[in-house]
Amino acid sequence: MDGPVGMDVHLLVYDLTNGLAKEMSLGILGFQLDAIYHTSIELCGREFVYDGGILEIDPGSSHLGRPMQRLRLGTTMLPMDVIRDYLTSVRSIYTAEKYDLFKHNCNNFTDSFANFLIGKGIPEYISSMPQAVLDSPMGRMLLPRFTRGMNASRNGPLGLGETAASLTKPQRLNQVHNAIRIEDYHKLLAQSAKAASVVFFTSPTCPPCKALYPFYDQLAEHYGNHIAFIKVDVSIALEIAAKTMRSCSHRWARSCMPMID
């Protein structure tokens, strides 16, 4: 008589920087990072991810595209009804409000979920990455900026949990919009296509930039109903910085901060 049939458990591994971390991390953090890892669990033909809540999607169907790695973690003998009961029981733990970029993120979810499914977590080089960043002097200096930027989204930092309504809802213009992801940057530019936009490229190591912050905020307050004021911190928005630097290098160098476009 045949025994119960298990289900394969895979870890889907994405690089949120599309290779930029490997290229730029040594200069920014002082040590080499191969990627900024985002992970999810693939099980029974579905992908389970923590971003603004626990989500269930078709594998590889998010705007992140195909994962850079698909690692087999093992086999679970648990039935799907037990697994779904578990996910329901932990939904109050993995909410948008409780998301923390360094201490309570997608990788913490996949590590706990994997432990429940097969009795072991995800690879240590992924789970230990946030602490490695925090242990660096530059990581500690940038921690408040990372936290404010990534924790600001109530739909999750990757936007996987956004509804169609939230995608089409116009943003309030009379404020400075901080663009971290390249998708946010393009969305802000598209929303202001019929009017105008001002982009402030800045860096935490640039004293003249900081001196301009109050003035830039005042401009946004007074003229923001007609103009979109965007701020890009190049130390955090690595993909935006790299792509704008490359595309505009024949006109000016973004490394000369502050730069207002």
C-alpha positions as CSV (number, residue, x, y, z in Angstrom):
1,M,0.0,0.0,0.0
2,D,1.4,3.4,-1.0
3,G,2.2,5.9,1.7
4,P,1.2,9.6,1.7
5,V,2.6,11.7,-1.1
6,G,4.5,14.9,-0.1
7,M,4.7,18.2,-1.8
8,D,8.0,19.9,-2.9
9,V,8.7,23.2,-1.2
10,H,10.8,25.7,-3.2
11,L,12.3,29.0,-2.2
12,L,12.0,31.7,-4.9
13,V,14.8,34.2,-4.6
14,Y,14.7,37.6,-6.2
15,D,17.2,40.5,-6.4
16,L,15.4,43.8,-5.7
17,T,18.2,45.7,-7.3
18,N,18.5,43.8,-10.5
19,G,22.2,43.4,-10.1
20,L,23.0,46.9,-8.8
21,A,23.8,45.7,-5.3
22,K,26.6,43.5,-6.6
23,E,27.9,46.5,-8.7
24,M,27.6,49.3,-6.1
25,S,27.4,47.8,-2.6
26,L,31.2,47.8,-2.0
27,G,31.4,51.5,-2.6
28,I,28.3,52.4,-0.6
29,L,28.4,49.9,2.3
30,G,32.1,49.0,2.4
31,F,31.5,45.3,1.7
32,Q,30.2,43.1,-1.1
33,L,26.5,42.2,-1.4
34,D,25.6,39.9,-4.2
35,A,21.9,41.0,-4.1
36,I,19.2,42.5,-1.9
37,Y,17.2,39.4,-1.4
38,H,13.5,39.1,-1.6
39,T,12.1,35.6,-1.1
40,S,8.8,33.7,-1.2
41,I,7.7,30.1,-0.9
42,E,6.4,28.1,-3.9
43,L,4.1,25.3,-2.9
44,C,1.5,23.3,-4.9
45,G,1.8,25.6,-7.9
46,R,1.3,28.8,-5.9
47,E,3.6,31.5,-4.6
48,F,3.2,32.7,-1.0
49,V,4.8,36.1,-0.1
50,Y,4.7,38.7,2.6
51,D,4.2,42.2,1.2
52,G,1.6,44.3,2.9
53,G,0.1,41.0,4.2
54,I,0.4,37.4,3.2
55,L,-0.4,37.1,-0.5
56,E,-1.0,34.1,-2.7
57,I,-0.1,34.6,-6.4
58,D,0.9,32.6,-9.5
59,P,4.6,31.9,-9.3
60,G,6.7,34.6,-11.0
61,S,3.6,36.7,-11.8
62,S,4.5,39.8,-9.9
63,H,6.3,42.8,-11.4
64,L,9.6,41.4,-10.0
65,G,9.4,38.9,-12.9
66,R,11.2,35.6,-12.8
67,P,13.2,34.7,-9.7
68,M,17.0,34.7,-9.9
69,Q,17.0,31.3,-8.1
70,R,14.5,28.5,-7.4
71,L,15.9,26.5,-4.5
72,R,14.4,23.2,-3.4
73,L,14.1,23.3,0.4
74,G,12.6,19.9,0.9
75,T,9.3,18.0,1.0
76,T,6.3,18.6,3.3
77,M,3.9,15.9,4.2
78,L,1.3,18.4,5.6
79,P,-2.0,18.6,3.7
80,M,-3.0,21.9,2.1
81,D,-5.9,22.5,4.5
82,V,-3.5,22.4,7.5
83,I,-1.1,24.7,5.7
84,R,-3.9,27.2,4.9
85,D,-5.1,27.1,8.5
86,Y,-1.5,28.0,9.5
87,L,-1.4,30.9,7.1
88,T,-4.7,32.2,8.4
89,S,-3.4,31.9,12.0
90,V,-0.3,34.1,11.3
91,R,-2.0,36.8,9.2
92,S,-2.2,39.1,12.2
93,I,1.5,38.8,12.6
94,Y,2.4,39.6,9.0
95,T,0.6,42.8,8.3
96,A,1.6,46.0,6.5
97,E,1.8,47.9,9.8
98,K,4.1,45.3,11.4
99,Y,6.5,45.2,8.4
100,D,10.1,46.2,9.3
101,L,12.7,46.3,6.6
102,F,15.4,44.8,8.8
103,K,13.6,42.8,11.5
104,H,10.2,41.6,10.2
105,N,10.3,41.3,6.4
106,C,9.6,38.9,3.6
107,N,12.6,36.7,4.4
108,N,11.5,36.4,8.0
109,F,8.2,35.1,6.8
110,T,9.6,32.6,4.4
111,D,12.0,31.4,7.1
112,S,9.2,30.8,9.6
113,F,6.9,29.3,6.9
114,A,9.7,26.9,5.8
115,N,10.3,25.8,9.4
116,F,6.6,25.0,9.7
117,L,6.5,23.1,6.4
118,I,9.7,21.1,6.6
119,G,11.4,21.8,10.0
120,K,14.2,24.0,8.7
121,G,14.5,27.5,7.5
122,I,15.9,29.3,4.5
123,P,19.7,29.6,3.8
124,E,21.6,31.7,6.3
125,Y,23.3,33.9,3.7
126,I,19.8,35.3,3.0
127,S,18.4,35.5,6.5
128,S,21.5,37.1,7.8
129,M,21.8,39.8,5.1
130,P,19.9,42.6,7.0
131,Q,22.1,42.2,10.1
132,A,25.2,42.4,7.9
133,V,24.0,45.7,6.5
134,L,23.2,47.0,10.0
135,D,26.6,46.0,11.3
136,S,28.3,48.3,8.8
137,P,28.9,52.0,9.6
138,M,27.1,53.2,6.5
139,G,24.2,50.8,7.1
140,R,23.7,52.3,10.6
141,M,23.8,55.8,9.3
142,L,21.3,55.0,6.5
143,L,19.0,53.0,8.8
144,P,16.5,55.8,9.5
145,R,16.2,56.7,5.8
146,F,15.7,53.1,4.8
147,T,13.1,52.5,7.5
148,R,11.1,55.7,6.7
149,G,11.2,55.0,3.0
150,M,10.4,51.3,2.9
151,N,8.0,51.3,5.8
152,A,6.0,54.2,4.4
153,S,3.9,52.0,2.0
154,R,0.9,50.5,3.7
155,N,0.5,48.2,0.7
156,G,4.0,46.7,1.3
157,P,7.3,48.1,0.0
158,L,7.0,46.1,-3.2
159,G,3.5,47.1,-3.9
160,L,2.4,43.5,-4.6
161,G,-0.7,44.1,-2.4
162,E,-2.0,47.1,-4.2
163,T,-5.5,47.0,-5.5
164,A,-6.6,48.3,-8.9
165,A,-8.2,51.3,-7.1
166,S,-5.0,52.2,-5.3
167,L,-3.0,52.0,-8.5
168,T,-5.3,54.5,-10.2
169,K,-5.8,56.8,-7.2
170,P,-3.9,60.1,-7.9
171,Q,-1.3,61.2,-5.4
172,R,-1.6,64.5,-3.6
173,L,0.7,66.9,-5.4
174,N,1.3,69.6,-2.8
175,Q,4.1,67.6,-1.1
176,V,7.6,66.2,-1.9
177,H,7.3,62.6,-3.2
178,N,10.3,60.4,-2.2
179,A,10.9,57.9,-5.0
180,I,12.8,54.7,-4.0
181,R,11.7,52.1,-6.6
182,I,12.1,52.8,-10.3
183,E,8.4,51.9,-10.7
184,D,7.5,54.7,-8.3
185,Y,9.7,57.1,-10.1
186,H,8.2,56.4,-13.5
187,K,4.7,56.5,-12.0
188,L,5.3,60.0,-10.6
189,L,6.7,61.3,-13.9
190,A,3.7,59.8,-15.7
191,Q,1.2,61.4,-13.4
192,S,2.8,64.8,-14.0
193,A,3.2,64.3,-17.8
194,K,0.5,66.9,-18.5
195,A,1.9,69.4,-16.1
196,A,5.5,69.6,-15.0
197,S,7.9,67.8,-12.5
198,V,11.0,68.7,-10.6
199,V,13.4,66.0,-9.5
200,F,15.8,66.6,-6.7
201,F,18.7,64.1,-6.7
202,T,20.3,64.1,-3.2
203,S,22.6,62.2,-0.9
204,P,22.9,61.9,2.9
205,T,26.7,62.7,2.5
206,C,25.9,66.0,0.8
207,P,25.7,69.0,3.2
208,P,24.5,71.5,0.5
209,C,21.6,69.1,-0.3
210,K,20.4,69.1,3.3
211,A,20.5,72.9,3.3
212,L,18.1,72.9,0.4
213,Y,15.5,70.6,1.9
214,P,13.4,73.3,3.7
215,F,13.4,75.4,0.5
216,Y,12.4,72.5,-1.6
217,D,9.6,71.6,0.8
218,Q,8.3,75.2,0.7
219,L,8.3,75.1,-3.1
220,A,6.2,71.9,-3.1
221,E,3.8,73.4,-0.6
222,H,3.2,76.5,-2.6
223,Y,3.3,75.2,-6.2
224,G,2.7,71.4,-5.7
225,N,-0.9,71.7,-7.1
226,H,0.6,72.3,-10.5
227,I,4.0,70.7,-10.3
228,A,5.2,67.3,-9.0
229,F,8.2,67.7,-6.7
230,I,10.2,64.5,-6.5
231,K,13.2,63.7,-4.3
232,V,15.6,60.8,-5.1
233,D,18.1,59.8,-2.5
234,V,20.8,58.1,-4.6
235,S,22.2,56.2,-1.7
236,I,18.9,54.3,-1.3
237,A,17.2,54.5,-4.8
238,L,20.1,52.6,-6.4
239,E,18.2,51.6,-9.6
240,I,16.9,55.1,-10.2
241,A,20.4,56.6,-9.6
242,A,22.1,54.1,-11.9
243,K,19.6,54.4,-14.8
244,T,19.4,58.2,-14.7
245,M,23.2,58.5,-14.4
246,R,23.7,56.2,-17.4
247,S,21.0,57.9,-19.6
248,C,22.1,61.4,-18.8
249,S,25.9,61.0,-18.5
250,H,26.4,62.9,-21.8
251,R,24.7,66.0,-20.3
252,W,25.8,66.1,-16.6
253,A,27.1,63.9,-13.8
254,R,24.6,63.0,-11.1
255,S,27.5,62.4,-8.7
256,C,27.8,66.2,-8.4
257,M,25.2,66.7,-5.7
258,P,22.8,68.5,-5.3
259,M,21.3,68.1,-8.7
260,I,17.8,69.4,-9.6
261,D,16.4,68.3,-12.9
